[in-house]
Every structure is written in structure tokens, then in C-alpha cells.
């Protein structure tokens, strides 16, 4: 189980204030499917709320401890039927080409030879957000939006 200092726990409690519960635990209790969903939510968000339906406080505490131990998460807060837990997100590195920026995409254009006997020409082109490739392999830009004749 992950340990947090009181200052870290206070900061996480303030962040969790505006979060809605992402997982609901019902009558069936802590099933493997529920654990899998909690783990998936922790991977995606890091800080989550879980709502436990049931009036038994001891059962809720036991569920809270079980989740934190099995998923290596830190218990942040337990208020009523809401459980708040935190686990640092794993950093995922997305590979991006250095020459590509936002809104750019690389497209491979294959043009057949005119006679049909030679090899087709293959070229890689980087398109901007407003460009498209036609069926003939030409690059066209989107037309400008027409201005309304009523607005003068």
C-alpha cells in the first residue's frame, strides 16, 4: 500500500472535491470485474472516487483496505459511502515524428503508371489539417467558407 504525507493527502482531497465517482460497488461487493475497473480507472486518472452501496461501515472499510492493498494505491479519504484513492499514473511516451506538428499527418500516395506496365510511383507527403488527397492522388485544400451575401 502506498503511503502519503498529510500535506499530500490534503492536496489530493482538495483535488478530489470536484470529481464524481467513477466506479460503483453494489450488492455483489468487490468482484474481480469491479477490481479490474478500479485498476483501469486508476491507470487513466490517478485520483478516483468509488461509491459503495451498503450501510455497513465495517464492510466499507474492509473493501477500502482491500482495494488499496491489492492495487498498490494510497487511501486518501473515506467519507460516508465515498472512497477516495490515489495511485501515481504511469508515464506513457508517445512516439511522434519530429517533423510533424499539431494538425499534420503523413500520407502515402501510390500513383499507377500511365501505361500500366511500369511500377507505380510511391511518395510520402505530409498534409496539413485542411488538405486532403483526391482519388487521383492530387492534394487539394478545403475551399474557403463562402461569405453570406446578406452580410455586407
C-alpha positions in Angstrom: 0.0 0.0 0.0 1.3 3.4 -0.9 1.9 5.9 1.9 1.2 9.6 1.7 2.2 12.5 3.9 -0.6 14.6 5.5 0.2 17.5 3.2 0.0 15.3 0.1 -3.3 13.8 1.3 -4.7 17.3 1.9 -3.8 18.4 -1.6 -5.4 15.3 -3.1 -8.5 15.8 -1.0 -8.9 19.3 -2.4 -8.4 17.9 -6.0 -10.9 15.1 -5.4 -13.6 17.6 -4.2 -14.9 18.2 -7.8 -14.6 14.6 -9.0 -17.6 12.4 -9.5 -17.4 8.7 -8.5 -16.2 6.6 -11.5 -16.9 3.1 -10.0 -20.0 1.9 -8.1 -19.8 -1.1 -5.8 -23.2 -2.7 -5.4 -24.7 -5.7 -3.6 -22.3 -8.2 -5.1 -19.4 -6.5 -3.4 -15.8 -6.5 -4.6 -15.9 -8.8 -7.6 -12.9 -9.3 -10.0 -14.7 -7.2 -12.6 -15.0 -4.3 -10.2 -11.4 -4.6 -9.2 -10.4 -4.6 -12.9 -12.5 -1.5 -13.5 -11.0 0.3 -10.5 -7.5 -0.6 -11.7 -8.3 0.7 -15.2 -9.7 4.0 -13.7 -6.6 4.4 -11.5 -4.4 3.9 -14.6 -6.4 6.5 -16.6 -6.9 9.2 -13.9 -4.6 8.5 -10.9 -7.1 10.0 -8.4 -10.6 8.4 -8.3 -13.7 8.2 -6.2 -15.6 5.0 -5.6 -19.1 4.8 -4.2 -20.0 1.8 -2.1 -23.7 1.0 -1.7 -24.5 -0.6 1.7 -25.0 0.6 5.2 -22.3 -1.5 7.0 -19.4 0.8 7.8 -17.0 -2.0 8.7 -17.6 -3.7 5.3 -16.8 -0.4 3.5 -13.6 0.0 5.5 -12.6 -3.6 4.6 -13.4 -3.0 0.9 -11.3 0.2 1.1 -8.3 -1.6 2.6 -8.6 -4.5 0.2 -8.6 -2.2 -2.8 -5.6 -0.2 -1.6 -3.6 -3.3 -0.8 -4.3 -5.2 -3.9 -3.9 -2.3 -6.4 -1.0 -0.6 -4.5 -3.0 2.6 -4.1 -3.0 5.2 -1.3 -6.1 5.8 0.7 -6.9 9.5 0.6 -10.3 9.9 2.2 -13.3 7.9 3.4 -16.5 10.0 3.8 -19.7 8.1 4.2 -20.1 5.8 1.2 -17.4 7.6 -0.9 -13.9 6.3 -1.0 -11.1 8.4 -2.5 -7.9 6.7 -3.6 -4.7 7.7 -5.4 -2.1 5.9 -7.4 0.5 7.8 -9.5 -0.1 7.4 -13.2 2.4 5.5 -15.3 4.1 7.8 -17.8 3.3 6.7 -21.4 5.6 8.1 -24.0 4.0 8.7 -27.4 6.3 8.4 -30.3 5.9 11.4 -32.6 7.9 12.3 -35.6 10.0 15.4 -35.1 8.9 16.9 -38.4 5.2 16.5 -37.6 3.4 19.1 -35.5 -0.2 19.6 -34.4 -2.7 19.1 -37.2 -0.1 17.5 -39.6 -0.4 13.9 -40.8 1.8 11.7 -43.1 0.1 10.1 -46.1 1.5 7.6 -48.6 0.3 8.3 -52.2 0.6 5.5 -54.7 0.1 6.6 -58.3 -0.1 3.9 -61.0 2.0 4.4 -64.2 0.2 5.8 -67.2 1.0 2.8 -69.4 0.2 0.3 -66.7 3.3 -1.7 -67.4 5.8 0.2 -65.2 5.9 0.3 -61.4 3.6 2.7 -59.6 5.2 5.7 -58.0 5.1 5.8 -54.2 5.5 9.1 -52.3 5.1 10.1 -48.7 3.5 13.5 -48.2 2.8 15.5 -45.0 -0.7 17.0 -45.2 -2.0 20.0 -43.2 -5.3 19.9 -41.4 -7.3 21.5 -44.2 -5.8 19.3 -47.0 -7.0 16.0 -48.5 -5.8 13.6 -51.1 -8.1 13.0 -54.1 -8.8 9.7 -55.8 -6.2 10.6 -58.5 -3.5 11.3 -55.9 -3.7 15.1 -56.0 -3.5 17.2 -52.9 -6.4 19.7 -52.5 -7.1 22.3 -49.9 -10.5 22.8 -48.4 -12.4 25.7 -50.0 -12.8 28.8 -48.0 -16.1 29.3 -46.4 -18.5 31.3 -48.5 -19.5 34.7 -47.1 -23.2 35.3 -46.8 -24.4 37.9 -49.4 -26.6 39.4 -46.6 -23.7 40.3 -44.5 -22.0 43.1 -46.2 
